[in-house]
């Protein structure tokens, strides 16, 4: 079983996360919870399952294993865009839920809605950049398992592992720019540009809606 967990690929990881989300949402709905908070709890469960698996694999895989497994651990390109779109939509739904209901709620229930919305937003943000970290690893280590100019020039002489690719992806996600890692190929520049634009748009939407929520809570 541990061997299976160790070698779960990107598509399987997404599938297991989705199943966890559906199960949690279904249980919450069956227990009498309203559809919107139940759906958000399901989304949070799906994200938690995906991130937990991804972080565990990133921690136990060294650079040699990343080179050998990066292709299978990265979901196909169209799935990445679908994940990003789902994360953005879920975040907007989370904030919209707060905007519509938080004014009419009080006490513990109001606090619970706010916490749920913030957790959904944070999970969506983390998932976007984790997915892109695995995708950068796939693009860096080519299909034959060897670097072909890589596309990214990391400081130092050691081959990059998933921690290095997460560092790059999260820096892009937080700042919409690169730091001490140099982009050396056209393909990687285009991928980084797409990631930067999506990250900037996501951050702006979250900021704008969060301000509206804060204003609604104060009133």
LUMVEX-162089 format. One record per residue: residue number from 1; residue in one letter; z, x, y of N, C-alpha, C in turn. Coordinates in nm, 4 decimals. Atoms other than C-alpha are relative to their C-alpha. Example, Ala and Ser with C-alpha at 12.3 -4.5 7.8 and 13.67 -1.06 7.14 Angstrom:
2
1:a:0.0000:0.0890:-0.1190:0.7800:1.2300:-0.4500:0.0000:0.0900:0.1200;
2:s:-0.0060:-0.0820:-0.1190:0.7140:1.3670:-0.1060:0.0730:-0.0770:0.1090;
//
This chain:
219
1:x:0.0000:0.0836:-0.1199:0.0000:0.0000:0.0000:0.0000:0.0875:0.1256;
2:x:-0.0038:-0.0892:-0.1158:0.0872:0.2806:0.2408:-0.1362:0.0659:0.0224;
3:x:0.1324:-0.0610:-0.0112:-0.2480:0.4423:0.1626:-0.0980:-0.0966:0.0645;
4:x:0.0873:0.1014:-0.0595:-0.4229:0.1156:0.2503:0.0264:-0.0092:0.1498;
5:x:-0.0340:0.0080:-0.1420:-0.2348:0.0903:0.5806:-0.0553:0.1196:0.0765;
6:x:0.0432:-0.1229:-0.0655:-0.3257:0.4487:0.6596:-0.1488:-0.0010:0.0293;
7:x:0.1449:-0.0065:-0.0121:-0.6978:0.3884:0.6138:-0.0647:-0.1321:0.0435;
8:x:0.0566:0.1222:-0.0573:-0.7395:0.0461:0.7695:-0.0935:0.0384:0.1140;
9:x:0.0959:-0.0364:-0.1041:-1.0518:0.0649:0.9862:0.0119:-0.0926:0.1205;
10:x:-0.0112:0.0730:-0.1252:-1.1121:-0.0738:1.3328:-0.0219:-0.1494:-0.0141;
11:x:0.0283:0.1418:0.0172:-1.2637:-0.4042:1.2255:0.1123:-0.0692:-0.0760;
12:x:-0.1113:0.0586:0.0744:-0.9871:-0.4662:0.9710:0.1234:-0.0149:0.0881;
13:x:-0.1153:0.0055:-0.0885:-0.7238:-0.3881:1.2327:-0.0106:-0.1200:0.0944;
14:x:0.0220:0.1153:-0.0868:-0.8747:-0.6456:1.4659:0.0182:-0.1310:-0.0766;
15:x:-0.0112:0.1206:0.0821:-0.8952:-0.8994:1.1837:0.1454:-0.0323:-0.0306;
16:x:-0.1413:0.0227:0.0304:-0.5312:-0.8542:1.0836:0.0756:-0.0461:0.1250;
17:x:-0.0628:0.0430:-0.1230:-0.4268:-0.8849:1.4456:-0.0314:-0.1455:0.0316;
18:x:0.0395:0.1386:-0.0250:-0.6247:-1.2067:1.4828:0.0725:-0.0957:-0.0933;
19:x:-0.0710:0.0854:0.0959:-0.4674:-1.3506:1.1672:0.1465:-0.0168:0.0393;
20:x:-0.1394:0.0090:-0.0452:-0.1203:-1.2686:1.2967:0.0115:-0.0934:0.1200;
21:x:-0.0025:0.0865:-0.1175:-0.2018:-1.4380:1.6260:-0.0170:-0.1464:-0.0348;
22:x:0.0227:0.1393:0.0422:-0.3349:-1.7526:1.4598:0.1227:-0.0555:-0.0696;
23:x:-0.1187:0.0454:0.0728:-0.0304:-1.7706:1.2342:0.1142:-0.0330:0.0962;
24:x:-0.1084:0.0230:-0.0954:0.2161:-1.7395:1.5222:-0.0292:-0.1226:0.0857;
25:x:0.0356:0.1166:-0.0810:0.0289:-1.9896:1.7386:0.0142:-0.1287:-0.0805;
26:x:-0.0115:0.1182:0.0848:0.0125:-2.2327:1.4472:0.1446:-0.0405:-0.0243;
27:x:-0.1416:0.0297:0.0222:0.3840:-2.2048:1.3752:0.0653:-0.0565:0.1247;
28:x:-0.0571:0.0491:-0.1259:0.4726:-2.2540:1.7402:-0.0451:-0.1426:0.0287;
29:x:0.0522:0.1357:-0.0210:0.2483:-2.5592:1.7665:0.0651:-0.0987:-0.0958;
30:x:-0.0639:0.0870:0.0988:0.3920:-2.7036:1.4452:0.1462:-0.0264:0.0355;
31:x:-0.1389:0.0177:-0.0402:0.7389:-2.6535:1.5904:0.0183:-0.0827:0.1258;
32:x:-0.0083:0.0870:-0.1153:0.6554:-2.8732:1.8880:-0.0267:0.0665:0.1334;
33:x:0.0285:-0.0691:-0.1254:0.5623:-2.6101:2.1471:-0.1341:-0.0464:0.0560;
34:x:0.1257:0.0384:-0.0639:0.2909:-2.7000:2.3983:-0.1098:0.1004:-0.0340;
35:x:0.1131:-0.0803:0.0465:-0.0566:-2.5645:2.3287:-0.0144:0.1304:0.0773;
36:x:0.0245:-0.1204:-0.0790:-0.0809:-2.3186:2.6183:0.1011:0.1117:-0.0265;
37:x:-0.0928:-0.1082:0.0338:0.2443:-2.1269:2.5638:-0.0111:0.0448:-0.1450;
38:x:0.0184:-0.0379:0.1398:0.1834:-2.1380:2.1875:-0.1193:0.0939:-0.0152;
39:x:0.1168:-0.0869:0.0044:-0.1602:-1.9881:2.2401:0.0291:0.1375:0.0561;
40:x:-0.0352:-0.1287:-0.0587:-0.0194:-1.7150:2.4629:0.0917:0.0798:-0.0917;
41:x:-0.0848:-0.0696:0.0960:0.2493:-1.6326:2.2077:-0.0844:0.0539:-0.1160;
42:x:0.0899:-0.0475:0.1037:-0.0241:-1.6096:1.9451:-0.0784:0.1222:0.0452;
43:x:0.0716:-0.1156:-0.0545:-0.2212:-1.3751:2.1699:0.0900:0.1229:0.0032;
44:x:-0.0933:-0.1124:-0.0046:0.0874:-1.1573:2.2218:0.0244:0.0566:-0.1396;
45:x:-0.0202:-0.0468:0.1371:0.1419:-1.1420:1.8452:-0.1209:0.0774:-0.0502;
46:x:0.1222:-0.0690:0.0418:-0.2210:-1.0451:1.7847:-0.0092:0.1382:0.0637;
47:x:0.0043:-0.1280:-0.0707:-0.2042:-0.7718:2.0474:0.1045:0.0959:-0.0563;
48:x:-0.1061:-0.0851:0.0533:0.1279:-0.6430:1.9118:-0.0380:0.0571:-0.1362;
49:x:0.0415:-0.0477:0.1319:-0.0125:-0.6212:1.5587:-0.1072:0.1073:0.0120;
50:x:0.1070:-0.0989:-0.0187:-0.3248:-0.4385:1.6754:0.0547:0.1301:0.0571;
51:x:-0.0518:-0.1198:-0.0650:-0.1379:-0.1980:1.9026:0.0936:0.0777:-0.0920;
52:x:-0.0910:-0.0677:0.0913:0.1295:-0.1244:1.6449:-0.0739:0.0829:-0.1024;
53:x:0.0812:-0.0720:0.0977:-0.1288:-0.0283:1.3861:-0.0728:0.1170:0.0658;
54:x:0.0775:-0.1045:-0.0674:-0.3366:0.1687:1.6356:0.0887:0.1178:0.0386;
55:x:-0.0892:-0.1080:-0.0412:-0.0414:0.3663:1.7710:0.0507:0.0774:-0.1206;
56:x:-0.0457:-0.0680:0.1214:0.0846:0.4412:1.4197:-0.1080:0.0927:-0.0539;
57:x:0.1087:-0.0847:0.0485:-0.2562:0.5701:1.3114:-0.0245:0.1174:0.0946;
58:x:0.0187:-0.1088:-0.0958:-0.2889:0.7717:1.6303:0.1078:0.1057:-0.0147;
59:x:-0.1103:-0.0956:0.0122:0.0484:0.9319:1.5671:-0.0113:0.0855:-0.1257;
60:x:-0.0009:-0.0739:0.1264:-0.0087:1.0330:1.2039:-0.1287:0.0773:-0.0247;
61:x:0.1275:-0.0677:0.0219:-0.3731:1.1492:1.2318:-0.0064:0.1247:0.0877;
62:x:0.0222:-0.1206:-0.0791:-0.4237:1.5110:1.3369:-0.1477:0.0088:0.0382;
63:x:0.1372:-0.0112:-0.0495:-0.7463:1.6375:1.4948:-0.1024:-0.0005:-0.1120;
64:x:0.0943:-0.0037:0.1118:-0.9119:1.7071:1.1585:-0.0215:-0.1391:-0.0588;
65:x:0.0131:0.1350:0.0533:-0.8394:1.3547:1.0363:-0.0713:-0.0919:0.0986;
66:x:0.0716:0.0775:-0.1012:-0.9595:1.2077:1.3642:-0.1503:0.0259:-0.0126;
67:x:0.1411:-0.0358:0.0145:-1.2862:1.3932:1.3193:-0.0621:-0.0687:-0.1216;
68:x:0.0527:0.0582:0.1236:-1.3257:1.2596:0.9672:-0.0028:-0.1523:0.0030;
69:x:-0.0170:0.1445:0.0090:-1.2197:0.9002:1.0373:-0.0351:-0.0755:0.1270;
70:x:0.0160:0.0663:-0.1295:-1.3114:0.8270:1.3992:-0.1040:-0.1107:-0.0034;
71:x:0.1048:0.1020:0.0030:-1.6243:0.6295:1.3128:0.0517:-0.1307:-0.0596;
72:x:-0.0454:0.1223:0.0651:-1.4553:0.3844:1.0749:0.1145:-0.0662:0.0745;
73:x:-0.1129:0.0572:-0.0715:-1.1485:0.3389:1.2959:-0.0404:-0.0637:0.1319;
74:x:0.0490:0.0561:-0.1251:-1.3625:0.2363:1.5932:-0.0847:-0.1231:-0.0300;
75:x:0.0819:0.1191:0.0238:-1.4956:-0.1234:1.5957:-0.1358:0.0128:0.0670;
76:x:0.1331:-0.0060:-0.0599:-1.8652:-0.1790:1.6754:0.0014:-0.0328:0.1491;
77:x:0.0068:0.0151:-0.1440:-1.9691:-0.1716:2.0421:0.0128:-0.1418:0.0512;
78:x:-0.0111:0.1372:-0.0503:-2.0215:-0.5479:2.0910:0.1406:-0.0569:-0.0142;
79:x:-0.1354:0.0497:0.0183:-1.6726:-0.6114:1.9541:0.0895:0.0484:0.1129;
80:x:-0.0801:-0.0529:-0.1106:-1.5286:-0.3885:2.2263:-0.0125:-0.0901:0.1221;
81:x:0.0202:0.0879:-0.1148:-1.6841:-0.6036:2.4985:0.0655:-0.1355:-0.0227;
82:x:-0.0644:0.1277:0.0304:-1.5601:-0.9167:2.3208:0.1511:0.0098:0.0183;
83:x:-0.1444:-0.0197:-0.0152:-1.2072:-0.7733:2.3120:0.0374:0.0027:0.1472;
84:x:-0.0282:-0.0098:-0.1426:-1.2177:-0.6846:2.6799:-0.0101:-0.1376:0.0651;
85:x:0.0166:0.1344:-0.0560:-1.3477:-1.0309:2.7673:0.1160:-0.0898:-0.0390;
86:x:-0.1120:0.0823:0.0453:-1.0781:-1.1971:2.5555:0.1283:0.0390:0.0711;
87:x:-0.1203:-0.0452:-0.0695:-0.8108:-0.9826:2.7185:0.0032:-0.0519:0.1432;
88:x:0.0060:0.0472:-0.1381:-0.9283:-1.0737:3.0685:0.0239:-0.1506:0.0069;
89:x:-0.0170:0.1454:0.0002:-0.9534:-1.4445:2.9882:0.1446:-0.0366:-0.0310;
90:x:-0.1383:0.0292:0.0362:-0.6110:-1.4422:2.8227:0.0951:0.0301:0.1150;
91:x:-0.0842:-0.0343:-0.1142:-0.4591:-1.2698:3.1235:-0.0106:-0.1052:0.1093;
92:x:0.0191:0.1045:-0.1012:-0.6107:-1.5234:3.3614:0.0695:-0.1288:-0.0426;
93:x:-0.0680:0.1192:0.0501:-0.4816:-1.8042:3.1400:0.1510:0.0138:0.0170;
94:x:-0.1438:-0.0225:-0.0124:-0.1351:-1.6466:3.1399:0.0462:-0.0220:0.1436;
95:x:-0.0366:0.0177:-0.1404:-0.1250:-1.6289:3.5199:-0.0210:-0.1442:0.0432;
96:x:0.0244:0.1404:-0.0335:-0.2811:-1.9742:3.5522:0.1103:-0.0905:-0.0501;
97:x:-0.1108:0.0771:0.0556:-0.0089:-2.1111:3.3273:0.1217:0.0063:0.0916;
98:x:-0.1137:-0.0143:-0.0905:0.2539:-1.9722:3.5584:-0.0233:-0.0738:0.1311;
99:x:0.0312:0.0649:-0.1270:0.0779:-2.0971:3.8705:0.0161:-0.1512:-0.0091;
100:x:-0.0013:0.1453:0.0135:0.0556:-2.4510:3.7368:0.1387:-0.0559:-0.0314;
101:x:-0.1222:0.0582:0.0543:0.3954:-2.4903:3.5740:0.1292:0.0569:0.0571;
102:x:-0.1267:-0.0638:-0.0342:0.6487:-2.2478:3.7166:0.0735:-0.0710:0.1131;
103:x:-0.0643:0.0697:-0.1112:0.7134:-2.4513:4.0322:0.0798:-0.1203:-0.0488;
104:x:-0.0666:0.1191:0.0502:0.8139:-2.7529:3.8254:0.1118:0.0313:-0.0993;
105:x:-0.1001:-0.0377:0.0991:1.0411:-2.5560:3.5941:0.1219:0.0591:0.0692;
106:x:-0.1204:-0.0584:-0.0562:1.3891:-2.4302:3.6451:0.0792:0.0756:-0.1047;
107:x:-0.0919:-0.0691:0.0874:1.6464:-2.1979:3.4988:-0.0671:0.0850:-0.1063;
108:x:0.0466:-0.0813:0.1125:1.5823:-2.0465:3.1573:-0.1469:-0.0247:-0.0284;
109:x:0.1387:0.0316:0.0319:1.2523:-2.2263:3.1084:-0.0960:0.0693:0.0963;
110:x:0.0841:-0.0703:-0.0975:1.1077:-2.0842:3.4295:-0.0051:0.1499:-0.0322;
111:x:-0.0033:-0.1419:0.0341:1.2208:-1.7361:3.3345:-0.0815:0.0310:-0.1241;
112:x:0.0750:-0.0221:0.1239:1.0709:-1.7720:2.9873:-0.1505:-0.0015:0.0251;
113:x:0.1424:0.0050:-0.0321:0.7319:-1.8697:3.1299:-0.0444:0.1266:0.0726;
114:x:0.0353:-0.1215:-0.0739:0.7346:-1.5743:3.3677:-0.0071:0.1199:-0.0944;
115:x:-0.0013:-0.1117:0.0954:0.8287:-1.3306:3.0903:-0.1209:-0.0072:-0.0929;
116:x:0.1150:0.0160:0.0893:0.5616:-1.4728:2.8590:-0.1281:0.0422:0.0701;
117:x:0.1201:-0.0373:-0.0735:0.2949:-1.4354:3.1265:-0.0100:0.1494:0.0218;
118:x:0.0013:-0.1444:-0.0238:0.3963:-1.0784:3.2071:-0.0260:0.0780:-0.1281;
119:x:0.0233:-0.0668:0.1278:0.4046:-0.9798:2.8396:-0.1470:-0.0121:-0.0414;
120:x:0.1412:0.0193:0.0334:0.0587:-1.1294:2.7856:-0.0891:0.0905:0.0843;
121:x:0.0771:-0.0886:-0.0874:-0.0762:-0.9379:3.0852:0.0123:0.1453:-0.0429;
122:x:-0.0216:-0.1391:0.0394:0.0813:-0.6105:2.9778:-0.0692:0.0305:-0.1325;
123:x:0.0647:-0.0210:0.1287:-0.0445:-0.6515:2.6218:-0.1505:0.0086:0.0129;
124:x:0.1445:-0.0034:-0.0210:-0.3965:-0.7247:2.7381:-0.0432:0.1329:0.0605;
125:x:0.0326:-0.1275:-0.0650:-0.3966:-0.4186:2.9625:0.0077:0.1167:-0.0992;
126:x:-0.0163:-0.1065:0.0977:-0.2670:-0.1913:2.6870:-0.1103:-0.0031:-0.1061;
127:x:0.1000:0.0113:0.1059:-0.5156:-0.3257:2.4343:-0.1364:0.0484:0.0469;
128:x:0.1297:-0.0429:-0.0525:-0.8190:-0.2694:2.6561:-0.0138:0.1514:-0.0101;
129:x:0.0120:-0.1455:-0.0082:-0.7460:0.0990:2.7010:0.0204:0.0677:-0.1355;
130:x:-0.0126:-0.0532:0.1354:-0.6357:0.1570:2.3416:-0.1314:-0.0120:-0.0749;
131:x:0.1307:0.0187:0.0636:-0.9643:0.0136:2.2178:-0.0993:0.1040:0.0499;
132:x:0.0920:-0.0994:-0.0551:-1.1551:0.2401:2.4528:0.0364:0.1411:-0.0446;
133:x:-0.0392:-0.1326:0.0494:-0.9509:0.5428:2.3378:-0.0628:0.0272:-0.1360;
134:x:0.0615:-0.0173:0.1316:-1.0714:0.4891:1.9810:-0.1518:0.0122:0.0124;
135:x:0.1451:-0.0068:-0.0180:-1.4248:0.4372:2.1075:-0.0414:0.1363:0.0550;
136:x:0.0293:-0.1354:-0.0488:-1.4170:0.7647:2.3018:0.0052:0.1010:-0.1144;
137:x:-0.0086:-0.0918:0.1146:-1.3073:0.9405:1.9825:-0.1238:-0.0096:-0.0872;
138:x:0.1214:0.0189:0.0788:-1.6009:0.7900:1.7953:-0.1189:0.0669:0.0675;
139:x:0.1129:-0.0595:-0.0715:-1.8434:0.9006:2.0639:0.0105:0.1528:0.0059;
140:x:-0.0192:-0.1450:-0.0059:-1.6927:1.2484:2.0801:-0.0352:0.0653:-0.1337;
141:x:0.0303:-0.0508:0.1334:-1.7025:1.3089:1.7051:-0.1138:-0.0831:-0.0568;
142:x:0.1207:0.0727:0.0368:-2.0508:1.2147:1.5967:0.0084:-0.0523:-0.1428;
143:x:-0.0005:0.0662:0.1289:-2.1478:1.0222:1.2840:0.0091:0.0969:-0.1172;
144:x:-0.0082:-0.0965:0.1094:-2.1730:1.3386:1.0763:0.1344:0.0730:-0.0014;
145:x:-0.1341:-0.0557:0.0007:-1.8119:1.4281:1.1628:0.0151:0.1292:0.0766;
146:x:-0.0110:-0.1229:-0.0779:-1.8886:1.7231:1.3894:-0.0297:-0.0298:0.1457;
147:x:0.0269:0.0255:-0.1406:-1.8819:1.7416:1.7676:-0.1401:0.0453:0.0393;
148:x:0.1330:-0.0346:-0.0499:-2.2249:1.7384:1.9292:0.0117:0.0048:0.1525;
149:x:-0.0319:-0.0186:-0.1411:-2.1332:1.8754:2.2726:0.1098:-0.0942:0.0457;
150:x:-0.1166:0.0845:-0.0270:-1.8567:1.6123:2.2558:-0.0194:-0.1031:0.1079;
151:x:0.0100:0.0902:-0.1139:-1.9207:1.4625:2.5956:0.1211:0.0054:0.0892;
152:x:-0.1231:-0.0173:-0.0777:-1.5654:1.5371:2.7088:0.0497:0.1424:-0.0222;
153:x:-0.0497:-0.1378:0.0071:-1.4269:1.8821:2.7870:0.1491:-0.0017:0.0324;
154:x:-0.1448:0.0024:-0.0163:-1.0496:1.8834:2.7289:0.0513:0.1411:0.0289;
155:x:-0.0593:-0.1318:-0.0243:-0.8381:2.1691:2.8679:0.0595:0.0574:-0.1285;
156:x:-0.0523:-0.0631:0.1196:-0.7328:2.4202:2.6030:-0.1060:0.0133:-0.1070;
157:x:0.0971:-0.0297:0.1053:-0.9004:2.5312:2.2826:0.0149:-0.0901:-0.1225;
158:x:-0.0217:0.0847:0.1178:-0.7547:2.2837:2.0320:-0.0935:-0.1211:0.0027;
159:x:0.0819:0.1205:0.0082:-0.9738:1.9998:1.9077:0.0857:-0.1215:0.0335;
160:x:-0.0799:0.1151:-0.0434:-0.8636:1.6669:2.0568:0.0339:-0.0950:-0.1138;
161:x:-0.0388:0.1051:0.0928:-0.6706:1.4097:1.8559:0.0081:-0.1319:0.0769;
162:x:-0.0024:0.1299:-0.0667:-0.6084:1.0432:1.9340:0.0898:-0.0011:0.1234;
163:x:-0.0836:-0.0085:-0.1191:-0.3306:1.1343:2.1762:-0.0792:0.0458:0.1212;
164:x:0.0835:-0.0480:-0.1105:-0.5852:1.3230:2.3869:-0.0941:-0.1090:0.0496;
165:x:0.0920:0.1059:-0.0407:-0.8303:1.0335:2.3845:0.0739:-0.1158:0.0669;
166:x:-0.0798:0.1020:-0.0683:-0.5538:0.7891:2.4758:0.0357:0.0450:0.1412;
167:x:-0.0276:-0.0542:-0.1333:-0.4584:1.0149:2.7643:-0.1192:-0.0226:0.0923;
168:x:0.1196:0.0162:-0.0828:-0.8165:1.0081:2.8914:-0.0240:-0.1476:0.0324;
169:x:0.0287:0.1421:-0.0206:-0.8597:0.6321:2.8431:0.0989:-0.0634:0.0962;
170:x:-0.0993:0.0628:-0.0863:-0.5334:0.5398:3.0146:-0.0056:0.0539:0.1423;
171:x:0.0205:-0.0511:-0.1357:-0.5978:0.7710:3.3086:-0.1139:-0.0752:0.0684;
172:x:0.1109:0.0778:-0.0550:-0.9326:0.5971:3.3588:0.0464:-0.1422:0.0310;
173:x:-0.0471:0.1364:-0.0210:-0.7610:0.2601:3.3197:0.0914:-0.0151:0.1196;
174:x:-0.0952:0.0086:-0.1109:-0.4915:0.3368:3.5756:-0.0612:0.0373:0.1340;
175:x:0.0503:-0.0542:-0.1264:-0.6991:0.5200:3.8355:-0.1490:-0.0238:0.0222;
176:x:0.1468:0.0164:-0.0054:-1.0658:0.4329:3.7589:-0.0690:0.1317:0.0346;
177:x:0.0618:-0.1306:-0.0181:-1.1376:0.8047:3.7686:0.0503:0.0947:-0.1094;
178:x:-0.0420:-0.0990:0.0982:-1.1129:1.1101:3.5453:0.0941:0.0993:0.0672;
179:x:-0.0941:-0.0960:-0.0564:-0.8513:1.3806:3.5855:-0.0435:0.1419:-0.0359;
180:x:0.0323:-0.1377:0.0363:-0.8523:1.7258:3.4250:-0.0965:0.0079:-0.1177;
181:x:0.0991:0.0041:0.1077:-1.0916:1.6168:3.1469:-0.1379:-0.0170:0.0622;
182:x:0.1344:0.0028:-0.0578:-1.4531:1.6879:3.2372:-0.0962:-0.0777:-0.0893;
183:x:0.1022:0.0749:0.0729:-1.7338:1.4505:3.1362:-0.1291:0.0815:0.0040;
184:x:0.1092:-0.0971:0.0068:-2.0282:1.6593:3.0161:-0.1327:-0.0560:-0.0481;
185:x:0.1268:0.0564:0.0471:-2.2923:1.4187:2.8805:-0.0280:-0.1314:0.0714;
186:x:0.0411:0.1245:-0.0661:-2.4871:1.1268:3.0241:0.0572:-0.1214:-0.0722;
187:x:-0.0507:0.1132:0.0774:-2.3824:0.8935:2.7419:0.1471:-0.0255:0.0298;
188:x:-0.1427:0.0168:-0.0257:-2.0135:0.9580:2.8011:0.0252:-0.0407:0.1448;
189:x:-0.0154:0.0436:-0.1392:-2.0554:0.9199:3.1773:-0.0249:-0.1493:0.0124;
190:x:0.0286:0.1436:-0.0063:-2.2086:0.5759:3.1259:0.1130:-0.0813:-0.0619;
191:x:-0.1114:0.0697:0.0633:-1.9313:0.4731:2.8885:0.1227:0.0015:0.0908;
192:x:-0.1133:-0.0100:-0.0913:-1.6672:0.5988:3.1324:-0.0200:-0.0883:0.1223;
193:x:0.0286:0.0879:-0.1133:-1.8382:0.4139:3.4173:0.0272:-0.1450:-0.0355;
194:x:-0.0247:0.1376:0.0431:-1.8329:0.0876:3.2227:0.1493:-0.0267:-0.0118;
195:x:-0.1444:0.0141:0.0148:-1.4684:0.1391:3.1340:0.0687:-0.0066:0.1366;
196:x:-0.0609:-0.0035:-0.1330:-1.3817:0.2203:3.4967:-0.0221:-0.1306:0.0743;
197:x:0.0314:0.1247:-0.0712:-1.5565:-0.0859:3.6378:0.0806:-0.1161:-0.0580;
198:x:-0.0767:0.1071:0.0633:-1.3951:-0.3185:3.3825:0.1486:0.0127:0.0333;
199:x:-0.1414:-0.0216:-0.0310:-1.0544:-0.1620:3.4459:0.0319:-0.0392:0.1432;
200:x:-0.0232:0.0318:-0.1408:-1.0863:-0.1934:3.8217:-0.0027:-0.1513:0.0211;
201:x:0.0072:0.1456:-0.0134:-1.1951:-0.5573:3.7985:0.1207:-0.0695:-0.0595;
202:x:-0.1170:0.0582:0.0642:-0.9147:-0.6399:3.5572:0.1243:0.0187:0.0864;
203:x:-0.1177:-0.0287:-0.0824:-0.6544:-0.4717:3.7764:0.0013:-0.0839:0.1277;
204:x:0.0071:0.0784:-0.1226:-0.7768:-0.6528:4.0875:0.0304:-0.1474:-0.0256;
205:x:-0.0262:0.1399:0.0337:-0.7712:-0.9932:3.9186:0.1490:-0.0204:-0.0255;
206:x:-0.1427:0.0104:0.0300:-0.4205:-0.9340:3.7869:0.0825:0.0098:0.1279;
207:x:-0.0743:-0.0168:-0.1247:-0.2993:-0.8138:4.1272:-0.0080:-0.1259:0.0858;
208:x:0.0181:0.1178:-0.0847:-0.4459:-1.1098:4.3133:0.0765:-0.1213:-0.0544;
209:x:-0.0673:0.1148:0.0580:-0.3129:-1.3692:4.0715:0.1514:0.0195:-0.0030;
210:x:-0.1446:-0.0267:0.0006:0.0277:-1.2006:4.0497:0.0611:-0.0277:0.1373;
211:x:-0.0478:0.0297:-0.1356:0.0631:-1.2245:4.4275:0.0142:-0.1506:0.0189;
212:x:-0.0064:0.1454:-0.0104:-0.0134:-1.5954:4.4049:0.1204:-0.0557:-0.0774;
213:x:-0.1143:0.0448:0.0780:0.2468:-1.6390:4.1313:0.1293:0.0293:0.0726;
214:x:-0.1219:-0.0364:-0.0737:0.5103:-1.4518:4.3315:0.0213:-0.0921:0.1190;
215:x:-0.0111:0.0913:-0.1142:0.4352:-1.6654:4.6344:0.0432:-0.1398:-0.0448;
216:x:-0.0374:0.1314:0.0506:0.4623:-1.9812:4.4252:0.1454:-0.0062:-0.0441;
217:x:-0.1404:-0.0018:0.0434:0.7988:-1.8749:4.2804:0.0941:-0.0009:0.1187;
218:x:-0.0856:-0.0081:-0.1183:0.9424:-1.7960:4.6246:0.0099:-0.1339:0.0720;
219:x:0.0014:0.1274:-0.0725:0.8410:-2.1314:4.7716:0.0957:-0.1008:-0.0607;
//
